Amino acid sequence: MGKAAAPLCGAVPRGLLSLLGAAACLSRKAKPRLGPLASAMSLGPPPPPPCEGPASAADTYKGWLFKWTNYLKGYQRRWFVLSNGLLSYYRTQAEMAHTCRGTINLSTAHIDTEDACNIVLSNGGRTYHLKAASEVERQRWVTALELAKAKAIRMRHDQSDDSGDEEPASQSDKSELHGTLKNLSNKLEDLSTCNDLLAKHGAALQRSLSELENLKLPAESGEKIKAVNERATLFRITSNAMINACRDFLELADTHSRKWQRVLQHEREQRIRLEETIEQLAKQHNHLERACRGAPSHTSNTSSHVSKGGSVQSVKGEASDEDEETEYFDAMEDAQAFITVAADPLKHRRTGSNLSRSSEGRADDWNLEDSVFESSSQSTLDSMGRDVAPKKKRRTRIPDKPNYSLNLWSIMKNCIGKELSKIPMPVNFNEPLSMLQRLTEDLEYHELLDKAAKCESSAEQMCFVAAFSVSSYSTTVHRTAKPFNPLLGETYELDRLDEMGFRSLCEQVSHHPPAAAHHVYSKRGWTLWQEITIASKFRGKYLSIMPLGAIHLEFHSSGNHYVWRKVTSTVHNIIVGKLWIDQSGDIEIINHKSKDKCQLKFTPYSYFSRDVPRKVSGVVSDAEGQALYVMSGTWDEKMECSKIVHSSHGSTSSEGKLSKTVYQTLSPKVLWKRYSLPENAENMYYFSGLALTLNEPEDGTAPTDSRLRPDQRLMENGKWDEANVEKQRLEEKQRAVRRRREAEAAEALEEGKDYEGYVPLWFERKVDPATGELICLYKGGYWEAKEQQDWRTCPDIF
């Protein structure tokens, strides 16, 4: 039997084994098991074409093999599955659904055969010693393994080739053509080799049949019939491989024929699109020439330059021949692309009747000395939070962060033998603020809402609301530590009614999933409320934090009700490297009264991008969808606004896509600019000026206030070991309360009674009329209880 299989092992090249392996897989799926002679003579019809895709049945090979375990147990029977270039094994077939005992990657593995039935797979420090039931079975596995290895190597090379997509188009086309010709050449070589093997095994089969006819002694008949059976099997495998090779060649040729037709059609469309683009640019050039000839001349030492994504950047230098206020903006990727060109406000004040209908406002509405839109960024900053003297002196620093090294072994040692839900997370990963205080920290630039309340135009008000929505992320640039998770029933108040005109209250209203309700009232004309639930996903190298829930803002005088949602925060280098945070996604702010909208895009950071890091761009539009303002800036530095006075819509291309729309805008105005961090901020967890005061002890707060949380206070004072002990005590106390509540719910269920569960103390669940969602709204009573110092209803959580 070994001699019969030896010619196949020696004659088949390694590149062809991929074809023979597919045939071997198909030959194992024969429906009835025939006798030796019948099986040898039954070649059967060609197998159906394999399914496309790496996870198809044609690319999967399964079966029993014996695997060497140790010297005590020797070889043990295991179920092996070969799929997608990976060889995995299980104790039983039922384990495939839940438990994999081991996997080896064949793309870098070495396949060796020791004797007639043994197979040795080695990949780095991992080695599998396998044994098949027979030599034919061994040969089928070897061919299937070679097939999987060849495909895995080819896929790896294809992926490495795909990394060079930034090469010039001509070079990539040449490489693609060269690769296609090489594949076709390889297929022809496979066909030639299959033809030789087909002739060789056919001749061997013919000789065996001749010997069978000349048999005289009955004793020899069994061995001869066995040899004929083996040769017939090899002949069938080779024939099927030949047929598959022919089919692959035809499919490859047909696929690339269609591909080349598409490439030719694409080149034609590209040429047509290029002609249309040139025509459109010529029209825009003429339009800009007319605009420049009609504009008065300016002399200034400031020249503008092109910037992408709506970011406004000016550099000082010599005077340019172009208009000094010309700015260019690219639109968001998800919105219609546009370009904005800054216009002369004096010229458009004279020719207000020629403004496009896309902007309902007049050019002279944009006053350079406007009391709401400050033209000077410095005057804007001076007016923010500096107009009212503070009634109480607040602290400006906290104890420096201790330089404790993170001992992973001490953390793991404390986790041995404990359930996963009971493993405490050390305070080394935290900052001495709770999530409720971080939520309150969004109000650091509340002056933007005070200014928005003074706006008579809902569109201008939208600009300030958009700047406020972006400003809440400015404190997250260096804040890589996580806040403390609030306990159920924990609250946090920030009463700045006399100093800043607002008072804020937060409460942890749910623990699973964690949810916090927030309500802010300002005597300067606005109210903000929200319920935020945090969802997170760990994706290996980074952690995605997705706030769920809507933020509501209502202005008292106008009744304008704005709603928006937060974007996704991503913490990079979780495992190795320096932690850094990025914000990405879209914010859509909707005024449910006037139907104005603002689309803001937070561009994710990319090493290869030419855009400004942490870029934010967007457009404010009215209820009819007409653009009124362009928003631009970065979420860690500043936001600017430019008013649109004229629009020129682009034409439609042959593919039905609109070309870029040209907007003429007035000079941008700074709406918001980030405050500088306090001195020594790097040793104080990079806290901002407001964050330093959030955990400052105050008299008269509720007993559930975050300022009274002992583990958080110990951490702020630098006593991290004591803080870890106290944190574990609080978490265990909360688990005991949850178990008691679950027992009460089970008892009520047995008695057929309704169990209400935990009820928030200062908030109640209602259906929001704007969004139709169930949200926790402030029901009142907290500030009255504080005035009377009546905290009898507060739970004991600390």
Buried (B, 14 or more C-beta within 10 A) or exposed (E): BEEBBEBBBEBBEEEBBBBBBBBBBBBEEEEEEEEBBEBBBEEEEBBEEBEEEEEEEBBBBBBEBBBBEEEEEEBEEBBBBBBBBBBBBBEEEEBEEEEEEEEBBBBBBEBEBEEBBBBBBBBEEEBBBBBBEEBBBBBBBBBBBBBBBBBBBBBBEEEEEEEEEEEEEEEBEEEBEEEBEEBBEBBEBBBEBBEEBBEBBBEBBEEBBEEBEEEEEEEEEEEBBBBBBBBBBBBBBBBBBBBBBBBBBEEBEEEBEEEEEEEEEEEEEEEEBEEBEEEBEEBBEEBBEEBEEEBEEEEEEBBBEEBBBBBBEBEEEEEBEEBBBBBBBBBBEEBBBBBBBBBBBEBBBEEEEEBBEBBEBEBEBBEEEEEBBBBEBEEBBEBBBEEEEEEEEEEEEBEEBEEEEEEEEEBEEBEEEEEEEEEBBBBBEBBBBBBBBBBBBBBBBBBBBBBBBBBEBBBBBBBBBBBBBBBBBBBBBBBBBBBBBBBBBBBBBBBBBEBBBBBBBBBBBBBEEBBBBBBBBBEBBBBBBBBBBBEEEEEEEBBBBBBEBBBBBBBBEBEBBBBBBBBBBBBBEEEEEEBBBBBBBBBEBBBBBBEBBBBBBBBBBEEEEEBBEBBBBBBBBBEEEBBBBBBBBBBBBBBBBBBBBBBBBBEEBEEEEEBBBBBBBBBBBBBBBBBEBBEEBEBBBBBBBBBBBBBEEBEEBBEBBBBBBBBBBBBBBBBBEBBBBBBBBBBEBBEEBBEEBEEEBEEBEEEEEEEEEBEBBBBBBEEBEBBEEEBBBBBEEBBEBBEEEEBEEBBEBB
